[in-house]
Amino acid sequence: MPVRMKKLIGTIVLVLLVMIYAIFATAVASLYLGEASGLVHLLYFLFTGLIWIVPAMVLIRWMEREPKR
């Protein structure tokens, strides 16, 4: 697959990943953290704000890999 096509697909998937992940993380917080303390909110959003980086890194590595000849 050409690099330009991989980057196009990867960009679309990355945007969708961030959108879906943000909605999911916020929905979980709304359901389960309504009565929690501020510290629990801070830790939850710190954790969920960083964990999306793992699948994004994998996707970006895939996008940057040279095509096999």
CHARMM-style PDB file with segment names, atoms N, HN, CA, C and O in Angstrom:
ATOM      1  N   MET     1       0.852  -1.172   0.000  1.00  0.00      PROA
ATOM      2  CA  MET     1       0.000   0.000   0.000  1.00  0.00      PROA
ATOM      3  C   MET     1       0.897   1.235   0.000  1.00  0.00      PROA
ATOM      4  O   MET     1       1.858   1.302   0.767  1.00  0.00      PROA
ATOM      5  N   PRO     2       0.595   2.197  -0.843  1.00  0.00      PROA
ATOM      6  CA  PRO     2       1.403   3.418  -0.892  1.00  0.00      PROA
ATOM      7  C   PRO     2       1.352   4.184   0.436  1.00  0.00      PROA
ATOM      8  O   PRO     2       0.367   4.123   1.172  1.00  0.00      PROA
ATOM      9  N   VAL     3       2.435   4.899   0.715  1.00  0.00      PROA
ATOM     10  HN  VAL     3       3.235   4.948   0.118  1.00  0.00      PROA
ATOM     11  CA  VAL     3       2.551   5.638   1.974  1.00  0.00      PROA
ATOM     12  C   VAL     3       1.450   6.681   2.084  1.00  0.00      PROA
ATOM     13  O   VAL     3       0.885   6.857   3.164  1.00  0.00      PROA
ATOM     14  N   ARG     4       1.133   7.367   1.018  1.00  0.00      PROA
ATOM     15  HN  ARG     4       1.591   7.224   0.141  1.00  0.00      PROA
ATOM     16  CA  ARG     4       0.095   8.401   1.063  1.00  0.00      PROA
ATOM     17  C   ARG     4      -1.263   7.812   1.423  1.00  0.00      PROA
ATOM     18  O   ARG     4      -2.029   8.428   2.164  1.00  0.00      PROA
ATOM     19  N   MET     5      -1.566   6.631   0.907  1.00  0.00      PROA
ATOM     20  HN  MET     5      -0.943   6.131   0.305  1.00  0.00      PROA
ATOM     21  CA  MET     5      -2.835   5.979   1.215  1.00  0.00      PROA
ATOM     22  C   MET     5      -2.864   5.548   2.688  1.00  0.00      PROA
ATOM     23  O   MET     5      -3.882   5.693   3.364  1.00  0.00      PROA
ATOM     24  N   LYS     6      -1.737   5.018   3.173  1.00  0.00      PROA
ATOM     25  HN  LYS     6      -0.910   4.901   2.623  1.00  0.00      PROA
ATOM     26  CA  LYS     6      -1.660   4.623   4.579  1.00  0.00      PROA
ATOM     27  C   LYS     6      -1.851   5.827   5.485  1.00  0.00      PROA
ATOM     28  O   LYS     6      -2.521   5.726   6.513  1.00  0.00      PROA
ATOM     29  N   LYS     7      -1.273   6.964   5.119  1.00  0.00      PROA
ATOM     30  HN  LYS     7      -0.729   7.046   4.284  1.00  0.00      PROA
ATOM     31  CA  LYS     7      -1.415   8.166   5.936  1.00  0.00      PROA
ATOM     32  C   LYS     7      -2.848   8.689   5.916  1.00  0.00      PROA
ATOM     33  O   LYS     7      -3.345   9.161   6.939  1.00  0.00      PROA
ATOM     34  N   LEU     8      -3.511   8.614   4.780  1.00  0.00      PROA
ATOM     35  HN  LEU     8      -3.107   8.231   3.949  1.00  0.00      PROA
ATOM     36  CA  LEU     8      -4.902   9.032   4.701  1.00  0.00      PROA
ATOM     37  C   LEU     8      -5.783   8.145   5.579  1.00  0.00      PROA
ATOM     38  O   LEU     8      -6.586   8.648   6.365  1.00  0.00      PROA
ATOM     39  N   ILE     9      -5.635   6.843   5.446  1.00  0.00      PROA
ATOM     40  HN  ILE     9      -4.983   6.434   4.807  1.00  0.00      PROA
ATOM     41  CA  ILE     9      -6.414   5.901   6.249  1.00  0.00      PROA
ATOM     42  C   ILE     9      -6.090   6.076   7.727  1.00  0.00      PROA
ATOM     43  O   ILE     9      -6.994   6.106   8.562  1.00  0.00      PROA
ATOM     44  N   GLY    10      -4.824   6.189   8.051  1.00  0.00      PROA
ATOM     45  HN  GLY    10      -4.090   6.164   7.372  1.00  0.00      PROA
ATOM     46  CA  GLY    10      -4.407   6.344   9.435  1.00  0.00      PROA
ATOM     47  C   GLY    10      -4.934   7.618  10.068  1.00  0.00      PROA
ATOM     48  O   GLY    10      -5.323   7.617  11.236  1.00  0.00      PROA
ATOM     49  N   THR    11      -4.951   8.707   9.308  1.00  0.00      PROA
ATOM     50  HN  THR    11      -4.635   8.707   8.359  1.00  0.00      PROA
ATOM     51  CA  THR    11      -5.462   9.971   9.825  1.00  0.00      PROA
ATOM     52  C   THR    11      -6.949   9.876  10.129  1.00  0.00      PROA
ATOM     53  O   THR    11      -7.405  10.344  11.172  1.00  0.00      PROA
ATOM     54  N   ILE    12      -7.699   9.277   9.227  1.00  0.00      PROA
ATOM     55  HN  ILE    12      -7.329   8.897   8.379  1.00  0.00      PROA
ATOM     56  CA  ILE    12      -9.140   9.117   9.446  1.00  0.00      PROA
ATOM     57  C   ILE    12      -9.396   8.228  10.655  1.00  0.00      PROA
ATOM     58  O   ILE    12     -10.240   8.550  11.492  1.00  0.00      PROA
ATOM     59  N   VAL    13      -8.681   7.118  10.756  1.00  0.00      PROA
ATOM     60  HN  VAL    13      -7.995   6.857  10.077  1.00  0.00      PROA
ATOM     61  CA  VAL    13      -8.857   6.209  11.894  1.00  0.00      PROA
ATOM     62  C   VAL    13      -8.450   6.887  13.196  1.00  0.00      PROA
ATOM     63  O   VAL    13      -9.102   6.690  14.222  1.00  0.00      PROA
ATOM     64  N   LEU    14      -7.398   7.671  13.170  1.00  0.00      PROA
ATOM     65  HN  LEU    14      -6.869   7.830  12.337  1.00  0.00      PROA
ATOM     66  CA  LEU    14      -6.938   8.361  14.376  1.00  0.00      PROA
ATOM     67  C   LEU    14      -7.969   9.381  14.867  1.00  0.00      PROA
ATOM     68  O   LEU    14      -8.234   9.470  16.066  1.00  0.00      PROA
ATOM     69  N   VAL    15      -8.542  10.139  13.954  1.00  0.00      PROA
ATOM     70  HN  VAL    15      -8.327  10.067  12.980  1.00  0.00      PROA
ATOM     71  CA  VAL    15      -9.576  11.103  14.337  1.00  0.00      PROA
ATOM     72  C   VAL    15     -10.793  10.379  14.915  1.00  0.00      PROA
ATOM     73  O   VAL    15     -11.346  10.805  15.929  1.00  0.00      PROA
ATOM     74  N   LEU    16     -11.208   9.293  14.276  1.00  0.00      PROA
ATOM     75  HN  LEU    16     -10.760   8.947  13.452  1.00  0.00      PROA
ATOM     76  CA  LEU    16     -12.341   8.509  14.791  1.00  0.00      PROA
ATOM     77  C   LEU    16     -12.014   7.908  16.154  1.00  0.00      PROA
ATOM     78  O   LEU    16     -12.867   7.894  17.042  1.00  0.00      PROA
ATOM     79  N   LEU    17     -10.802   7.416  16.328  1.00  0.00      PROA
ATOM     80  HN  LEU    17     -10.110   7.428  15.607  1.00  0.00      PROA
ATOM     81  CA  LEU    17     -10.380   6.847  17.607  1.00  0.00      PROA
ATOM     82  C   LEU    17     -10.489   7.874  18.721  1.00  0.00      PROA
ATOM     83  O   LEU    17     -11.028   7.580  19.788  1.00  0.00      PROA
ATOM     84  N   VAL    18      -9.986   9.065  18.484  1.00  0.00      PROA
ATOM     85  HN  VAL    18      -9.548   9.304  17.617  1.00  0.00      PROA
ATOM     86  CA  VAL    18     -10.019  10.109  19.515  1.00  0.00      PROA
ATOM     87  C   VAL    18     -11.457  10.508  19.822  1.00  0.00      PROA
ATOM     88  O   VAL    18     -11.811  10.683  20.988  1.00  0.00      PROA
ATOM     89  N   MET    19     -12.286  10.655  18.802  1.00  0.00      PROA
ATOM     90  HN  MET    19     -11.999  10.513  17.855  1.00  0.00      PROA
ATOM     91  CA  MET    19     -13.676  11.052  19.031  1.00  0.00      PROA
ATOM     92  C   MET    19     -14.437   9.997  19.818  1.00  0.00      PROA
ATOM     93  O   MET    19     -15.107  10.320  20.799  1.00  0.00      PROA
ATOM     94  N   ILE    20     -14.343   8.757  19.406  1.00  0.00      PROA
ATOM     95  HN  ILE    20     -13.798   8.495  18.609  1.00  0.00      PROA
ATOM     96  CA  ILE    20     -15.061   7.677  20.079  1.00  0.00      PROA
ATOM     97  C   ILE    20     -14.523   7.470  21.485  1.00  0.00      PROA
ATOM     98  O   ILE    20     -15.297   7.249  22.416  1.00  0.00      PROA
ATOM     99  N   TYR    21     -13.223   7.537  21.648  1.00  0.00      PROA
ATOM    100  HN  TYR    21     -12.594   7.716  20.891  1.00  0.00      PROA
ATOM    101  CA  TYR    21     -12.621   7.352  22.965  1.00  0.00      PROA
ATOM    102  C   TYR    21     -13.040   8.462  23.928  1.00  0.00      PROA
ATOM    103  O   TYR    21     -13.323   8.195  25.095  1.00  0.00      PROA
ATOM    104  N   ALA    22     -13.079   9.695  23.448  1.00  0.00      PROA
ATOM    105  HN  ALA    22     -12.848   9.912  22.500  1.00  0.00      PROA
ATOM    106  CA  ALA    22     -13.471  10.815  24.305  1.00  0.00      PROA
ATOM    107  C   ALA    22     -14.929  10.677  24.745  1.00  0.00      PROA
ATOM    108  O   ALA    22     -15.250  10.920  25.908  1.00  0.00      PROA
ATOM    109  N   ILE    23     -15.798  10.295  23.835  1.00  0.00      PROA
ATOM    110  HN  ILE    23     -15.537  10.098  22.890  1.00  0.00      PROA
ATOM    111  CA  ILE    23     -17.206  10.093  24.188  1.00  0.00      PROA
ATOM    112  C   ILE    23     -17.349   8.958  25.192  1.00  0.00      PROA
ATOM    113  O   ILE    23     -18.096   9.079  26.163  1.00  0.00      PROA
ATOM    114  N   PHE    24     -16.645   7.868  24.969  1.00  0.00      PROA
ATOM    115  HN  PHE    24     -16.038   7.770  24.180  1.00  0.00      PROA
ATOM    116  CA  PHE    24     -16.710   6.711  25.876  1.00  0.00      PROA
ATOM    117  C   PHE    24     -16.183   7.068  27.260  1.00  0.00      PROA
ATOM    118  O   PHE    24     -16.820   6.743  28.262  1.00  0.00      PROA
ATOM    119  N   ALA    25     -15.032   7.730  27.333  1.00  0.00      PROA
ATOM    120  HN  ALA    25     -14.514   7.994  26.519  1.00  0.00      PROA
ATOM    121  CA  ALA    25     -14.440   8.082  28.627  1.00  0.00      PROA
ATOM    122  C   ALA    25     -15.332   9.048  29.394  1.00  0.00      PROA
ATOM    123  O   ALA    25     -15.467   8.933  30.612  1.00  0.00      PROA
ATOM    124  N   THR    26     -15.936   9.987  28.699  1.00  0.00      PROA
ATOM    125  HN  THR    26     -15.826  10.080  27.710  1.00  0.00      PROA
ATOM    126  CA  THR    26     -16.830  10.930  29.354  1.00  0.00      PROA
ATOM    127  C   THR    26     -18.112  10.252  29.819  1.00  0.00      PROA
ATOM    128  O   THR    26     -18.623  10.566  30.895  1.00  0.00      PROA
ATOM    129  N   ALA    27     -18.634   9.332  29.026  1.00  0.00      PROA
ATOM    130  HN  ALA    27     -18.219   9.077  28.153  1.00  0.00      PROA
ATOM    131  CA  ALA    27     -19.842   8.610  29.422  1.00  0.00      PROA
ATOM    132  C   ALA    27     -19.585   7.755  30.661  1.00  0.00      PROA
ATOM    133  O   ALA    27     -20.414   7.713  31.570  1.00  0.00      PROA
ATOM    134  N   VAL    28     -18.450   7.079  30.699  1.00  0.00      PROA
ATOM    135  HN  VAL    28     -17.777   7.113  29.961  1.00  0.00      PROA
ATOM    136  CA  VAL    28     -18.105   6.264  31.872  1.00  0.00      PROA
ATOM    137  C   VAL    28     -17.962   7.153  33.101  1.00  0.00      PROA
ATOM    138  O   VAL    28     -18.421   6.796  34.186  1.00  0.00      PROA
ATOM    139  N   ALA    29     -17.332   8.301  32.934  1.00  0.00      PROA
ATOM    140  HN  ALA    29     -16.960   8.592  32.052  1.00  0.00      PROA
ATOM    141  CA  ALA    29     -17.170   9.234  34.057  1.00  0.00      PROA
ATOM    142  C   ALA    29     -18.529   9.730  34.538  1.00  0.00      PROA
ATOM    143  O   ALA    29     -18.749   9.844  35.744  1.00  0.00      PROA
ATOM    144  N   SER    30     -19.431  10.023  33.629  1.00  0.00      PROA
ATOM    145  HN  SER    30     -19.252   9.931  32.650  1.00  0.00      PROA
ATOM    146  CA  SER    30     -20.752  10.506  34.015  1.00  0.00      PROA
ATOM    147  C   SER    30     -21.544   9.441  34.767  1.00  0.00      PROA
ATOM    148  O   SER    30     -22.278   9.749  35.706  1.00  0.00      PROA
ATOM    149  N   LEU    31     -21.389   8.196  34.349  1.00  0.00      PROA
ATOM    150  HN  LEU    31     -20.793   7.946  33.586  1.00  0.00      PROA
ATOM    151  CA  LEU    31     -22.139   7.105  34.987  1.00  0.00      PROA
ATOM    152  C   LEU    31     -21.595   6.738  36.358  1.00  0.00      PROA
ATOM    153  O   LEU    31     -22.370   6.497  37.284  1.00  0.00      PROA
ATOM    154  N   TYR    32     -20.280   6.691  36.503  1.00  0.00      PROA
ATOM    155  HN  TYR    32     -19.651   6.887  35.751  1.00  0.00      PROA
ATOM    156  CA  TYR    32     -19.689   6.122  37.704  1.00  0.00      PROA
ATOM    157  C   TYR    32     -19.023   7.124  38.643  1.00  0.00      PROA
ATOM    158  O   TYR    32     -18.752   6.788  39.796  1.00  0.00      PROA
ATOM    159  N   LEU    33     -18.758   8.321  38.191  1.00  0.00      PROA
ATOM    160  HN  LEU    33     -18.978   8.595  37.255  1.00  0.00      PROA
ATOM    161  CA  LEU    33     -18.011   9.259  39.031  1.00  0.00      PROA
ATOM    162  C   LEU    33     -18.845  10.450  39.493  1.00  0.00      PROA
ATOM    163  O   LEU    33     -18.287  11.463  39.916  1.00  0.00      PROA
ATOM    164  N   GLY    34     -20.153  10.347  39.419  1.00  0.00      PROA
ATOM    165  HN  GLY    34     -20.606   9.525  39.075  1.00  0.00      PROA
ATOM    166  CA  GLY    34     -21.005  11.460  39.786  1.00  0.00      PROA
ATOM    167  C   GLY    34     -20.820  11.935  41.216  1.00  0.00      PROA
ATOM    168  O   GLY    34     -20.823  13.139  41.470  1.00  0.00      PROA
ATOM    169  N   GLU    35     -20.659  11.019  42.148  1.00  0.00      PROA
ATOM    170  HN  GLU    35     -20.656  10.040  41.942  1.00  0.00      PROA
ATOM    171  CA  GLU    35     -20.541  11.360  43.565  1.00  0.00      PROA
ATOM    172  C   GLU    35     -19.098  11.273  44.071  1.00  0.00      PROA
ATOM    173  O   GLU    35     -18.852  11.411  45.269  1.00  0.00      PROA
ATOM    174  N   ALA    36     -18.165  11.049  43.179  1.00  0.00      PROA
ATOM    175  HN  ALA    36     -18.366  10.937  42.206  1.00  0.00      PROA
ATOM    176  CA  ALA    36     -16.769  10.860  43.598  1.00  0.00      PROA
ATOM    177  C   ALA    36     -16.118  12.206  43.932  1.00  0.00      PROA
ATOM    178  O   ALA    36     -16.605  13.274  43.561  1.00  0.00      PROA
ATOM    179  N   SER    37     -15.014  12.106  44.638  1.00  0.00      PROA
ATOM    180  HN  SER    37     -14.618  11.239  44.940  1.00  0.00      PROA
ATOM    181  CA  SER    37     -14.291  13.321  45.036  1.00  0.00      PROA
ATOM    182  C   SER    37     -13.511  13.907  43.860  1.00  0.00      PROA
ATOM    183  O   SER    37     -13.371  13.285  42.806  1.00  0.00      PROA
ATOM    184  N   GLY    38     -13.021  15.094  44.071  1.00  0.00      PROA
ATOM    185  HN  GLY    38     -13.134  15.599  44.926  1.00  0.00      PROA
ATOM    186  CA  GLY    38     -12.234  15.760  43.040  1.00  0.00      PROA
ATOM    187  C   GLY    38     -10.955  15.020  42.706  1.00  0.00      PROA
ATOM    188  O   GLY    38     -10.517  15.025  41.556  1.00  0.00      PROA
ATOM    189  N   LEU    39     -10.348  14.381  43.705  1.00  0.00      PROA
ATOM    190  HN  LEU    39     -10.704  14.377  44.639  1.00  0.00      PROA
ATOM    191  CA  LEU    39      -9.126  13.617  43.476  1.00  0.00      PROA
ATOM    192  C   LEU    39      -9.387  12.425  42.567  1.00  0.00      PROA
ATOM    193  O   LEU    39      -8.576  12.116  41.695  1.00  0.00      PROA
ATOM    194  N   VAL    40     -10.511  11.759  42.768  1.00  0.00      PROA
ATOM    195  HN  VAL    40     -11.170  12.010  43.476  1.00  0.00      PROA
ATOM    196  CA  VAL    40     -10.859  10.615  41.910  1.00  0.00      PROA
ATOM    197  C   VAL    40     -11.084  11.093  40.481  1.00  0.00      PROA
ATOM    198  O   VAL    40     -10.659  10.432  39.533  1.00  0.00      PROA
ATOM    199  N   HSD    41     -11.739  12.218  40.320  1.00  0.00      PROA
ATOM    200  HN  HSD    41     -12.084  12.755  41.089  1.00  0.00      PROA
ATOM    201  CA  HSD    41     -11.940  12.784  38.980  1.00  0.00      PROA
ATOM    202  C   HSD    41     -10.599  13.114  38.334  1.00  0.00      PROA
ATOM    203  O   HSD    41     -10.373  12.807  37.163  1.00  0.00      PROA
ATOM    204  N   LEU    42      -9.723  13.735  39.094  1.00  0.00      PROA
ATOM    205  HN  LEU    42      -9.906  13.984  40.045  1.00  0.00      PROA
ATOM    206  CA  LEU    42      -8.408  14.090  38.569  1.00  0.00      PROA
ATOM    207  C   LEU    42      -7.654  12.856  38.111  1.00  0.00      PROA
ATOM    208  O   LEU    42      -7.103  12.839  37.010  1.00  0.00      PROA
ATOM    209  N   LEU    43      -7.623  11.820  38.946  1.00  0.00      PROA
ATOM    210  HN  LEU    43      -8.070  11.834  39.840  1.00  0.00      PROA
ATOM    211  CA  LEU    43      -6.901  10.601  38.592  1.00  0.00      PROA
ATOM    212  C   LEU    43      -7.535   9.898  37.395  1.00  0.00      PROA
ATOM    213  O   LEU    43      -6.828   9.402  36.518  1.00  0.00      PROA
ATOM    214  N   TYR    44      -8.860   9.856  37.359  1.00  0.00      PROA
ATOM    215  HN  TYR    44      -9.434  10.260  38.071  1.00  0.00      PROA
ATOM    216  CA  TYR    44      -9.545   9.204  36.237  1.00  0.00      PROA
ATOM    217  C   TYR    44      -9.231   9.910  34.918  1.00  0.00      PROA
ATOM    218  O   TYR    44      -8.851   9.272  33.936  1.00  0.00      PROA
ATOM    219  N   PHE    45      -9.394  11.238  34.907  1.00  0.00      PROA
ATOM    220  HN  PHE    45      -9.703  11.757  35.704  1.00  0.00      PROA
ATOM    221  CA  PHE    45      -9.173  11.958  33.653  1.00  0.00      PROA
ATOM    222  C   PHE    45      -7.695  12.035  33.287  1.00  0.00      PROA
ATOM    223  O   PHE    45      -7.362  12.136  32.106  1.00  0.00      PROA
ATOM    224  N   LEU    46      -6.812  11.989  34.263  1.00  0.00      PROA
ATOM    225  HN  LEU    46      -7.083  11.907  35.222  1.00  0.00      PROA
ATOM    226  CA  LEU    46      -5.383  11.916  33.965  1.00  0.00      PROA
ATOM    227  C   LEU    46      -5.065  10.579  33.292  1.00  0.00      PROA
ATOM    228  O   LEU    46      -4.363  10.533  32.282  1.00  0.00      PROA
ATOM    229  N   PHE    47      -5.590   9.497  33.864  1.00  0.00      PROA
ATOM    230  HN  PHE    47      -6.160   9.535  34.684  1.00  0.00      PROA
ATOM    231  CA  PHE    47      -5.358   8.161  33.301  1.00  0.00      PROA
ATOM    232  C   PHE    47      -5.979   8.026  31.914  1.00  0.00      PROA
ATOM    233  O   PHE    47      -5.312   7.596  30.973  1.00  0.00      PROA
ATOM    234  N   THR    48      -7.251   8.393  31.784  1.00  0.00      PROA
ATOM    235  HN  THR    48      -7.793   8.742  32.548  1.00  0.00      PROA
ATOM    236  CA  THR    48      -7.914   8.241  30.480  1.00  0.00      PROA
ATOM    237  C   THR    48      -7.377   9.236  29.453  1.00  0.00      PROA
ATOM    238  O   THR    48      -7.445   8.990  28.249  1.00  0.00      PROA
ATOM    239  N   GLY    49      -6.849  10.352  29.930  1.00  0.00      PROA
ATOM    240  HN  GLY    49      -6.795  10.552  30.908  1.00  0.00      PROA
ATOM    241  CA  GLY    49      -6.259  11.314  29.001  1.00  0.00      PROA
ATOM    242  C   GLY    49      -4.936  10.854  28.425  1.00  0.00      PROA
ATOM    243  O   GLY    49      -4.521  11.319  27.364  1.00  0.00      PROA
ATOM    244  N   LEU    50      -4.274   9.944  29.118  1.00  0.00      PROA
ATOM    245  HN  LEU    50      -4.611   9.566  29.980  1.00  0.00      PROA
ATOM    246  CA  LEU    50      -2.984   9.443  28.636  1.00  0.00      PROA
ATOM    247  C   LEU    50      -3.077   8.083  27.944  1.00  0.00      PROA
ATOM    248  O   LEU    50      -2.248   7.780  27.086  1.00  0.00      PROA
ATOM    249  N   ILE    51      -4.065   7.258  28.296  1.00  0.00      PROA
ATOM    250  HN  ILE    51      -4.738   7.504  28.993  1.00  0.00      PROA
ATOM    251  CA  ILE    51      -4.106   5.878  27.803  1.00  0.00      PROA
ATOM    252  C   ILE    51      -4.415   5.797  26.298  1.00  0.00      PROA
ATOM    253  O   ILE    51      -4.049   4.811  25.658  1.00  0.00      PROA
ATOM    254  N   TRP    52      -5.075   6.805  25.722  1.00  0.00      PROA
ATOM    255  HN  TRP    52      -5.373   7.606  26.241  1.00  0.00      PROA
ATOM    256  CA  TRP    52      -5.379   6.754  24.295  1.00  0.00      PROA
ATOM    257  C   TRP    52      -4.117   6.868  23.443  1.00  0.00      PROA
ATOM    258  O   TRP    52      -4.140   6.586  22.245  1.00  0.00      PROA
ATOM    259  N   ILE    53      -3.034   7.278  24.063  1.00  0.00      PROA
ATOM    260  HN  ILE    53      -3.016   7.508  25.036  1.00  0.00      PROA
ATOM    261  CA  ILE    53      -1.788   7.445  23.321  1.00  0.00      PROA
ATOM    262  C   ILE    53      -1.244   6.104  22.820  1.00  0.00      PROA
ATOM    263  O   ILE    53      -0.604   6.046  21.770  1.00  0.00      PROA
ATOM    264  N   VAL    54      -1.496   5.035  23.565  1.00  0.00      PROA
ATOM    265  HN  VAL    54      -2.016   5.082  24.418  1.00  0.00      PROA
ATOM    266  CA  VAL    54      -0.968   3.714  23.184  1.00  0.00      PROA
ATOM    267  C   VAL    54      -1.494   3.266  21.818  1.00  0.00      PROA
ATOM    268  O   VAL    54      -0.684   2.953  20.945  1.00  0.00      PROA
ATOM    269  N   PRO    55      -2.825   3.219  21.588  1.00  0.00      PROA
ATOM    270  CA  PRO    55      -3.258   2.820  20.237  1.00  0.00      PROA
ATOM    271  C   PRO    55      -2.876   3.844  19.168  1.00  0.00      PROA
ATOM    272  O   PRO    55      -2.667   3.481  18.010  1.00  0.00      PROA
ATOM    273  N   ALA    56      -2.783   5.116  19.548  1.00  0.00      PROA
ATOM    274  HN  ALA    56      -2.952   5.410  20.489  1.00  0.00      PROA
ATOM    275  CA  ALA    56      -2.373   6.128  18.573  1.00  0.00      PROA
ATOM    276  C   ALA    56      -0.926   5.906  18.142  1.00  0.00      PROA
ATOM    277  O   ALA    56      -0.595   6.077  16.969  1.00  0.00      PROA
ATOM    278  N   MET    57      -0.062   5.526  19.088  1.00  0.00      PROA
ATOM    279  HN  MET    57      -0.331   5.388  20.041  1.00  0.00      PROA
ATOM    280  CA  MET    57       1.340   5.251  18.731  1.00  0.00      PROA
ATOM    281  C   MET    57       1.441   4.080  17.765  1.00  0.00      PROA
ATOM    282  O   MET    57       2.206   4.126  16.801  1.00  0.00      PROA
ATOM    283  N   VAL    58       0.674   3.039  18.025  1.00  0.00      PROA
ATOM    284  HN  VAL    58       0.054   3.002  18.808  1.00  0.00      PROA
ATOM    285  CA  VAL    58       0.698   1.864  17.139  1.00  0.00      PROA
ATOM    286  C   VAL    58       0.236   2.265  15.740  1.00  0.00      PROA
ATOM    287  O   VAL    58       0.833   1.860  14.743  1.00  0.00      PROA
ATOM    288  N   LEU    59      -0.814   3.050  15.673  1.00  0.00      PROA
ATOM    289  HN  LEU    59      -1.299   3.380  16.483  1.00  0.00      PROA
ATOM    290  CA  LEU    59      -1.335   3.493  14.379  1.00  0.00      PROA
ATOM    291  C   LEU    59      -0.339   4.384  13.645  1.00  0.00      PROA
ATOM    292  O   LEU    59      -0.160   4.240  12.435  1.00  0.00      PROA
ATOM    293  N   ILE    60       0.301   5.288  14.347  1.00  0.00      PROA
ATOM    294  HN  ILE    60       0.155   5.405  15.330  1.00  0.00      PROA
ATOM    295  CA  ILE    60       1.279   6.174  13.718  1.00  0.00      PROA
ATOM    296  C   ILE    60       2.500   5.398  13.242  1.00  0.00      PROA
ATOM    297  O   ILE    60       3.044   5.699  12.180  1.00  0.00      PROA
ATOM    298  N   ARG    61       2.937   4.411  14.005  1.00  0.00      PROA
ATOM    299  HN  ARG    61       2.495   4.166  14.869  1.00  0.00      PROA
ATOM    300  CA  ARG    61       4.054   3.563  13.543  1.00  0.00      PROA
ATOM    301  C   ARG    61       3.678   2.834  12.265  1.00  0.00      PROA
ATOM    302  O   ARG    61       4.493   2.722  11.349  1.00  0.00      PROA
ATOM    303  N   TRP    62       2.449   2.336  12.199  1.00  0.00      PROA
ATOM    304  HN  TRP    62       1.787   2.427  12.943  1.00  0.00      PROA
ATOM    305  CA  TRP    62       1.994   1.656  10.994  1.00  0.00      PROA
ATOM    306  C   TRP    62       1.986   2.616   9.811  1.00  0.00      PROA
ATOM    307  O   TRP    62       2.386   2.249   8.706  1.00  0.00      PROA
ATOM    308  N   MET    63       1.530   3.844  10.041  1.00  0.00      PROA
ATOM    309  HN  MET    63       1.206   4.143  10.938  1.00  0.00      PROA
ATOM    310  CA  MET    63       1.472   4.829   8.972  1.00  0.00      PROA
ATOM    311  C   MET    63       2.872   5.183   8.444  1.00  0.00      PROA
ATOM    312  O   MET    63       3.027   5.433   7.249  1.00  0.00      PROA
ATOM    313  N   GLU    64       3.866   5.208   9.295  1.00  0.00      PROA
ATOM    314  HN  GLU    64       3.739   5.005  10.266  1.00  0.00      PROA
ATOM    315  CA  GLU    64       5.206   5.639   8.920  1.00  0.00      PROA
ATOM    316  C   GLU    64       6.085   4.527   8.372  1.00  0.00      PROA
ATOM    317  O   GLU    64       7.146   4.802   7.812  1.00  0.00      PROA
ATOM    318  N   ARG    65       5.663   3.273   8.522  1.00  0.00      PROA
ATOM    319  HN  ARG    65       4.800   3.049   8.976  1.00  0.00      PROA
ATOM    320  CA  ARG    65       6.474   2.169   8.016  1.00  0.00      PROA
ATOM    321  C   ARG    65       6.562   2.207   6.501  1.00  0.00      PROA
ATOM    322  O   ARG    65       5.592   2.515   5.809  1.00  0.00      PROA
ATOM    323  N   GLU    66       7.718   1.894   6.017  1.00  0.00      PROA
ATOM    324  HN  GLU    66       8.506   1.644   6.579  1.00  0.00      PROA
ATOM    325  CA  GLU    66       7.932   1.832   4.579  1.00  0.00      PROA
ATOM    326  C   GLU    66       7.184   0.631   4.007  1.00  0.00      PROA
ATOM    327  O   GLU    66       7.107  -0.415   4.651  1.00  0.00      PROA
ATOM    328  N   PRO    67       6.636   0.774   2.811  1.00  0.00      PROA
ATOM    329  CA  PRO    67       5.934  -0.362   2.198  1.00  0.00      PROA
ATOM    330  C   PRO    67       6.903  -1.491   1.861  1.00  0.00      PROA
ATOM    331  O   PRO    67       8.066  -1.260   1.532  1.00  0.00      PROA
ATOM    332  N   LYS    68       6.398  -2.703   1.951  1.00  0.00      PROA
ATOM    333  HN  LYS    68       5.453  -2.890   2.218  1.00  0.00      PROA
ATOM    334  CA  LYS    68       7.221  -3.867   1.595  1.00  0.00      PROA
ATOM    335  C   LYS    68       7.311  -3.962   0.087  1.00  0.00      PROA
ATOM    336  O   LYS    68       6.331  -3.746  -0.626  1.00  0.00      PROA
ATOM    337  N   ARG    69       8.483  -4.282  -0.378  1.00  0.00      PROA
ATOM    338  HN  ARG    69       9.279  -4.457   0.202  1.00  0.00      PROA
ATOM    339  CA  ARG    69       8.701  -4.373  -1.818  1.00  0.00      PROA
ATOM    340  C   ARG    69       8.447  -5.766  -2.324  1.00  0.00      PROA
ATOM    341  OT1 ARG    69       8.585  -6.023  -3.520  1.00  0.00      PROA
TER     342      ARG     69
END
